[in-house]
């Protein structure tokens, strides 16, 4: 490149009429952005912390309900075992059946209403 073209490029760059921004305005903008992102991060940390406490509380409730479920399952199995039923039957004074006799009928009905006119 020749010296003449470099000089013309320098003249064009200088004549672009860019707005002049003071250093004070840039610092104010950067400081306000910093404060904004600081406040935003504080709110995000608060939200994450809150969600973690809620999750921990739900996990405690789930553990408590699971232990209650196991206790209820054991109690249900103990109440519905055959040994428990035998003790209940003995307490009600039932008699043991030795033989079963069936009533034989000649027709397919045991009781029949006769309609006579």
TORDRENDREN-597542 format. One record per residue (C-alpha): residue in one letter; residue number from 0; x, y negated, z. Coordinates in pm, whole numbers. Layout:
# TORDRENDREN-597542
+----+-----+--------+--------+--------+
! aa !   i !      X !      Y !      Z !
+----+-----+--------+--------+--------+
!  A ! NUM !      X !      Y !      Z !
...
+----+-----+--------+--------+--------+
# end
This chain:
# TORDRENDREN-597542
+----+-----+--------+--------+--------+
! aa !   i !      X !      Y !      Z !
+----+-----+--------+--------+--------+
!  X !   0 !      0 !      0 !      0 !
!  X !   1 !    118 !   -340 !    -69 !
!  X !   2 !    144 !   -623 !    176 !
!  X !   3 !   -135 !   -805 !      0 !
!  X !   4 !   -394 !   -526 !     45 !
!  X !   5 !   -302 !   -483 !    413 !
!  X !   6 !   -355 !   -854 !    468 !
!  X !   7 !   -694 !   -839 !    294 !
!  X !   8 !   -799 !   -543 !    512 !
!  X !   9 !   -697 !   -732 !    826 !
!  X !  10 !   -903 !  -1032 !    713 !
!  X !  11 !  -1210 !   -809 !    655 !
!  X !  12 !  -1172 !   -643 !    995 !
!  X !  13 !  -1151 !   -978 !   1167 !
!  X !  14 !  -1447 !  -1121 !    976 !
!  X !  15 !  -1696 !   -843 !   1076 !
!  X !  16 !  -1863 !  -1068 !   1334 !
!  X !  17 !  -1884 !   -803 !   1608 !
!  X !  18 !  -2064 !   -920 !   1922 !
!  X !  19 !  -1828 !  -1012 !   2198 !
!  X !  20 !  -1889 !   -804 !   2510 !
!  X !  21 !  -1724 !   -917 !   2824 !
!  X !  22 !  -1543 !   -677 !   3055 !
!  X !  23 !  -1776 !   -783 !   3337 !
!  X !  24 !  -2083 !   -655 !   3144 !
!  X !  25 !  -1910 !   -324 !   3071 !
!  X !  26 !  -1826 !   -277 !   3440 !
!  X !  27 !  -2183 !   -359 !   3543 !
!  X !  28 !  -2316 !   -107 !   3291 !
!  X !  29 !  -2075 !    163 !   3405 !
!  X !  30 !  -2147 !     99 !   3771 !
!  X !  31 !  -2524 !    112 !   3715 !
!  X !  32 !  -2487 !    439 !   3521 !
!  X !  33 !  -2273 !    581 !   3801 !
!  X !  34 !  -2532 !    486 !   4063 !
!  X !  35 !  -2815 !    628 !   3850 !
!  X !  36 !  -2639 !    965 !   3805 !
!  X !  37 !  -2543 !    973 !   4172 !
!  X !  38 !  -2907 !    929 !   4277 !
!  X !  39 !  -3015 !   1186 !   4019 !
!  X !  40 !  -2767 !   1442 !   4150 !
!  X !  41 !  -2881 !   1379 !   4509 !
!  X !  42 !  -3241 !   1455 !   4409 !
!  X !  43 !  -3131 !   1767 !   4223 !
!  X !  44 !  -2933 !   1891 !   4523 !
!  X !  45 !  -3235 !   1826 !   4746 !
!  X !  46 !  -3460 !   2023 !   4508 !
!  X !  47 !  -3219 !   2315 !   4485 !
!  X !  48 !  -3182 !   2322 !   4862 !
!  X !  49 !  -3559 !   2313 !   4912 !
!  X !  50 !  -3612 !   2598 !   4666 !
!  X !  51 !  -3345 !   2809 !   4836 !
!  X !  52 !  -3513 !   2761 !   5177 !
!  X !  53 !  -3850 !   2858 !   5029 !
!  X !  54 !  -3693 !   3166 !   4869 !
!  X !  55 !  -3532 !   3268 !   5198 !
!  X !  56 !  -3867 !   3227 !   5378 !
!  X !  57 !  -4045 !   3443 !   5119 !
!  X !  58 !  -3774 !   3709 !   5147 !
!  X !  59 !  -3824 !   3718 !   5526 !
!  X !  60 !  -4200 !   3754 !   5480 !
!  X !  61 !  -4150 !   4033 !   5224 !
!  X !  62 !  -3916 !   4219 !   5463 !
!  X !  63 !  -4169 !   4184 !   5748 !
!  X !  64 !  -4457 !   4307 !   5533 !
!  X !  65 !  -4247 !   4598 !   5404 !
!  X !  66 !  -4168 !   4711 !   5758 !
!  X !  67 !  -4538 !   4683 !   5851 !
!  X !  68 !  -4625 !   4888 !   5543 !
!  X !  69 !  -4386 !   5164 !   5646 !
!  X !  70 !  -4536 !   5171 !   5997 !
!  X !  71 !  -4888 !   5190 !   5852 !
!  X !  72 !  -4787 !   5470 !   5613 !
!  X !  73 !  -4647 !   5674 !   5901 !
!  X !  74 !  -4960 !   5613 !   6109 !
!  X !  75 !  -5181 !   5710 !   5815 !
!  X !  76 !  -4991 !   6034 !   5759 !
!  X !  77 !  -5009 !   6119 !   6129 !
!  X !  78 !  -5385 !   6054 !   6142 !
!  X !  79 !  -5459 !   6256 !   5828 !
!  X !  80 !  -5246 !   6561 !   5905 !
!  X !  81 !  -5403 !   6905 !   5954 !
!  X !  82 !  -5278 !   6923 !   6311 !
!  X !  83 !  -5467 !   6606 !   6394 !
!  X !  84 !  -5783 !   6741 !   6231 !
!  X !  85 !  -5756 !   7068 !   6425 !
!  X !  86 !  -5731 !   6877 !   6752 !
!  X !  87 !  -6033 !   6670 !   6653 !
!  X !  88 !  -6236 !   6981 !   6569 !
!  X !  89 !  -6144 !   7145 !   6898 !
!  X !  90 !  -6252 !   6831 !   7081 !
!  X !  91 !  -6597 !   6842 !   6913 !
!  X !  92 !  -6662 !   7199 !   7036 !
!  X !  93 !  -6723 !   7353 !   6696 !
!  X !  94 !  -6741 !   7733 !   6672 !
!  X !  95 !  -6533 !   7932 !   6428 !
!  X !  96 !  -6731 !   8105 !   6152 !
!  X !  97 !  -6662 !   8476 !   6109 !
!  X !  98 !  -6907 !   8575 !   5834 !
!  X !  99 !  -7116 !   8389 !   5581 !
!  X ! 100 !  -7455 !   8529 !   5471 !
!  X ! 101 !  -7627 !   8385 !   5166 !
!  X ! 102 !  -8004 !   8382 !   5116 !
!  X ! 103 !  -8099 !   8564 !   4799 !
!  X ! 104 !  -8401 !   8436 !   4612 !
!  X ! 105 !  -8579 !   8594 !   4321 !
!  X ! 106 !  -8623 !   8272 !   4132 !
!  X ! 107 !  -8395 !   7987 !   4050 !
!  X ! 108 !  -8567 !   7755 !   4304 !
!  X ! 109 !  -8553 !   7786 !   4679 !
!  X ! 110 !  -8852 !   7556 !   4731 !
!  X ! 111 !  -9118 !   7505 !   4473 !
!  X ! 112 !  -9436 !   7310 !   4485 !
!  X ! 113 !  -9735 !   7491 !   4344 !
!  X ! 114 !  -9966 !   7273 !   4148 !
!  X ! 115 ! -10308 !   7434 !   4132 !
!  X ! 116 ! -10613 !   7282 !   3978 !
+----+-----+--------+--------+--------+
# end
